[in-house]
Amino acid sequence: MFGVTGDLSRKKLMPAVYDLANRGMLPPGFGLVGFARRDWADQDFAQVVHDAVKENARTPFREEVWEQLLEGIRFVPGTFDDDQSFERLRDTIRDLDTARGTGGNHAFYLSIPPSSFEQVMTQLRRHGMTERHEGNWNRVVIEKPFGHDLESARELDDVVSVLFQPHEVFRIDHYLGKETVQNMLALRFANQMFEPIWNNHYVSHVEITMAEDIGIGGRAGYFDGIGIARDVIQNHLLQLLALTAMEEPTSFEAGQLRAEKKKVLAAARVPDRYDLHTARGQYAAGWQGGRPVIGYLEEDGVSPGSTTETYAAMRVDIDNRRWAGVPFYLRSAKRMPRRVTEVALSFKRAPHLPFTATDTEELGTNALVMRIQPDEGVTLRFGAKVPGTQMEIREVSMDFGYGGSFTESSPEAYERLILDVLLGDPPLFPQQEEVELSWKILDPVIEYWASLKQQPEQYASGTWGPASGREMLARDGFSWRRP
């Protein structure tokens, strides 16, 4: 694990490794080597892992599981430009291969900025850590962002593909490891009742929302200049769009799933009038959770003239037979009223309502909402009669929640993804072609925004975004649903 002292590693990766061990999913000979610029001994690193696991693990802490893991934990101090550090890393890995019987099977997890990839790849090759022998495997795990535009994504792929073949590269999008994202596939393809209405004959529009109730915190160095569209829409939301809109695969084998997702992304485009079909904003000072908060431009490390967007919304059309004429609206933002991620299919109104207008005043449109976080589940909204002597119809919800229906709690996304890496099972990992198709959709929008001389429209913290976002849907005769 490169970059093992970072937040991601402490809060997500190491607890996920422990949880897998606790559930009996890791082999007894599993080894974990941390590499970072700290002057630690193995026991210092083990203590850091121990504390991270105790604080953040999903499953109860058990001493015997920890003792077993501890035998395979090593730490190598060093920097990416230091040959001696990588010689120590190579020797440590070889010792583990002998002591733990790992047999030359290695996964390299790059929890580091993409700018350091080339240096690490060069060092791994120079010190012979990715040699292939009969019966062993080497894999590399990359965290998003996969570049910041199409060109940089291709450059990044060139760097990685010098050492690793396409099937050995795992681009982790932790959203795709979430249990509820996979439940979208089960909901669609395991149930006969949804398939007949999952098309433009019945669906009027689709909304995919990822809202956060926090600001950028101390991440100005990373976030400013990248923006929410590159950070979230390019990977998470376009992947959710592909999973929602794709045709049924012949099997859940990785190649089949990817083939269907690629077809959707290849057919998807933002309509040409970006001024009408995209919106961006920046959060201003306001109230969040009952307390005052500062605006984006007042955050530490953000320049007063920053044009980085913290709210992005766009319409995407899919030019194929199933979805022609159905707009998909993607939006993501920080400092929204609540944290929520959902995919909502809104259905067309019934062609004939044999009721008076006053009977159906309270009736909205039918909707199927797949909630990805925080309270995972599915909601179906439909009209029902209000009890009483007169005919009055109002919208009601039928709710399924994971927490209430299953005694088993959902595994953390990283547990699923790390296990998939070790098994070499890649169905949920986007390949380079998907990454490039996503950038082709988003790049023209970002270039258009960059050509505008003014700053993004301000919206008060704790509200659902700028007026331009609401107007974008109003032009098409819709309005955002309130998650």
Buried (B, 14 or more C-beta within 10 A) or exposed (E): BBBBBBEBBBBBBBBBBBBBBBBEBBBEBBBBBBBBEBEBEBEEBBEBBBEBBEEBBBBEEEEEBBEBBBEBBBBBBBEBEEEEBBBBBBEBBBEBBEEBEBEBBBBBBBBBEBEBBBBBBBBBEEBEBBEEEEEEBBBBBBBBBBBBBBEBBBEBBEBBBEBBEEEBBBBBBBBBBBBBBBBBBEBBBEEEEEEEBBBBEEBBBBBBBBBBBEBBEEBBEEBBBBBBBBBBBBBBBBBBBBBBBBEEBEEEEBEBBBBBBBBBBBBBBBEEEBEBBBBBBBBBBBEBEEEEBBBBBEBEEBEEEBBBBBBBBBBBBBEBEBBEEBBBBBBBBBBBBBEBBBBBBBBBEEEEEEBEEEBBEEBBBBBBBBBBBEEBBBBEBBBEEEEEEEEBBBBEEEEBEBEEEEEEEBBBBBBBBBBBBBEBEBBBBBBBBBBBBBBBBBBBBBEBBEEEEEBBBBBBBBBBBBEBBBEBBEEBEBEBBEB
